Amino acid sequence: MFGRYARRERIEDKNLCEAIERAERGIIDADLGGGVIKQRVARTGQGRSSGYRMLVAYRCGDLAVFLYGFAKKERDNIEDDDLESLRNIAADLFGSTAECLEKQVIEGRLQEVKL
């Protein structure tokens, strides 16, 4: 689902990786609790402030899975019930084994982002 959004919006993998690299350095735009963070991602040729907001299941040095994205101009934020659903998804991901996550990549449910 997120992969489809990223392709449609032409969000480059390097921009997604940059968002996680910032998080790894402790630069997190918003900690939404339950292992979900919000990171800004730049539009190609523009800055982060006019770009996208990405909600990520994130555990430092271990796991980063982009769950949901939206353009700043599309909406201000997400609803509380949507955030709770994303927190539940994050908890499931954090509880998954490496083998389970790899299987999801192979099956196409998760997509790896590479530079």
N, C-alpha and C positions, 0 to 999 in steps of 0.2 A: 504494500500500500504506500509506504513512504517513498520507496524507490520510484514508483510511478509518478508521484508528485515531483520529486527531484528532477526526473527526466523531463516532465512537462514544462517545468519552470526553468529548465536548463541550468540547474545548480551544479556547479562543477565539484568533482570529488575533492580537489585541492582545497576548496573553500570549506567543505565539511571537515576535512582533516585539520585545517587551521583552527576551526572552532574547538576541536578536541584538544589540540596542542595548547590552546589558551587555557582550557579547563585543567589540563595536566600541570600547568604552571600556577594554578590557583586562581586564574582569572575567569570567574563564573558570573555571567550576567545576572542570573537569579537562581537561587536554590529554592525549588518548589516543594521540597520535602519528599520523603519516601524514595530517595534515589533518583528523582527527576529534577533535571536542571533545564534552564532556558538559556540558549546561546544564540547570539546574533550571527548571521551569516550574510556576507556581502552579496549583492547582485553583481554580476559580471560587469566590470567597468565602473562600478559605483561603490560607495562605502557601506559599512554594516548598518548605519543608522537608518538608511532608507531601504534596507534589504529584507531579509527573512528572519523569522523567529523560529528556532528549532527546539523542540522538547526532546530531551535525550535521557534515556535510562543510563545513568553514569555512576561508576564506582572507580575512583582514582587508581590508575595503574592496572586495572583489571578488565573493565568492560565499558563499552560505550555503544549504545544502540539508538539510532535516531528513530523516534516513535511518531512524531507529528511535526509538520511544518506549516507555517502560514506567513504571508506577506504582511508587513506592518499596516499597509493600506487596506487589507482585507478585514482585519479585526484587531481589537485592542488586546484581547487576551482570551483565554478559554474559560469555559464554565466550570464551576466546582465539581460537578458530577463527572465531567470529561476528565478533569485532572485526577480524580479518584480512580477512574478506570485506568489511566496511564500509570498511576502508582502501583496498581495491582499487576499490570503487565510487567513493570519494572521488577517487582518482587518475584514474579515467576521467572524472569530472565536471570536474576541474581541467584536463584535457587537451582538453576539448570547446570548440568555438568558440561564440560568442554565438548564431550562427545555429542550431547544433545544439541548444543548450539551449532556444531559442525554439521550435523544431520539437517538442521533447519536451513543452513546455507545451501547444502546440496539439493534439498527439496525446493529451494527457491522462496522459502518463507522469510528468510533473512538474506541480505545482500551485503557482501563485504565491500568496503570502500578502500581503495588503494591509490597511492600516489603514482 
